[in-house]
Amino acid sequence: MDGIIITAALILAVIAVIGAVSLFIALPSEAAPAYAAVLPVFSGDESLPERLEYLSMKGCGRRRVILVDYGATAQQAELCRRFVHSSPDAVFITSSDLEKLFSEIFVR
């Protein structure tokens, strides 16, 4: 019985090591094409805090996060500003500035 438990533990350990190694191998290189994650911020969006929390946890390898103000409330705007302050790859812009930012990112 102990042999089965040890074998199962070894198999799980090998799977965990393979997962960790593949995570670091899969990170985008500097030569990777530009991309951006865009999150529109509307005043009626009740789940914005959860979305920002998810983005902060899943930031591995991302290039840029763009939060676009489409009528955000003052509380949502402050939440977005705090997110941008803690995430160097994030910006909070108005919808009128979106085209200009896209041209800066993708047209080089």
SVG drawing of the C-alpha trace seen along z (x, -y; Angstrom):
<svg xmlns="http://www.w3.org/2000/svg" viewBox="-26 -62 39 64">
<polyline fill="none" stroke="black" stroke-width="0.4" points="0.0,0.0 2.9,-2.4 4.3,-1.7 1.2,-2.9 1.1,-6.1 4.8,-6.8 4.3,-6.1 1.3,-8.5 3.2,-11.2 6.1,-10.9 3.8,-11.1 2.1,-14.2 5.5,-15.8 6.6,-15.2 3.4,-16.7 3.9,-19.8 7.5,-20.3 6.4,-19.9 3.7,-22.5 6.1,-25.0 8.7,-24.6 6.1,-25.0 4.9,-28.2 8.3,-29.8 8.9,-28.5 5.6,-29.9 6.3,-33.5 6.3,-35.8 9.7,-36.9 10.6,-40.5 10.2,-39.7 6.6,-38.7 4.0,-40.8 2.4,-43.6 -1.0,-42.9 -3.2,-44.6 -6.0,-43.6 -8.8,-46.2 -11.3,-46.5 -14.2,-49.0 -15.3,-50.6 -19.1,-51.5 -20.9,-53.0 -23.3,-50.1 -20.5,-47.5 -21.0,-45.9 -18.2,-43.4 -15.3,-45.8 -13.5,-45.2 -13.5,-41.4 -12.3,-42.0 -9.4,-44.1 -8.5,-41.6 -8.4,-38.9 -6.2,-41.0 -3.8,-41.7 -3.5,-38.0 -3.2,-36.9 -0.6,-39.4 2.1,-36.9 3.6,-37.7 1.1,-40.3 2.2,-43.4 -0.4,-46.0 -3.7,-46.5 -5.9,-49.4 -8.8,-50.5 -11.1,-52.7 -13.4,-55.1 -16.9,-54.9 -18.7,-56.9 -17.1,-55.4 -18.3,-56.6 -15.9,-58.5 -15.4,-55.3 -14.7,-53.2 -12.3,-55.8 -10.4,-55.8 -10.3,-52.0 -8.8,-52.1 -6.3,-54.7 -5.1,-52.6 -4.9,-49.6 -2.8,-51.6 -0.6,-52.8 0.2,-49.3 0.5,-47.8 3.2,-49.4 1.8,-47.9 -1.7,-49.4 -3.2,-52.8 -6.6,-54.4 -7.7,-56.5 -10.9,-58.1 -12.6,-56.6 -11.6,-59.5 -7.9,-58.7 -8.2,-55.0 -7.4,-55.4 -4.3,-57.5 -3.0,-54.9 -3.6,-52.1 -1.7,-53.9 1.2,-54.3 1.2,-50.6 0.6,-48.9 1.9,-51.3 5.7,-51.3"/>
</svg>
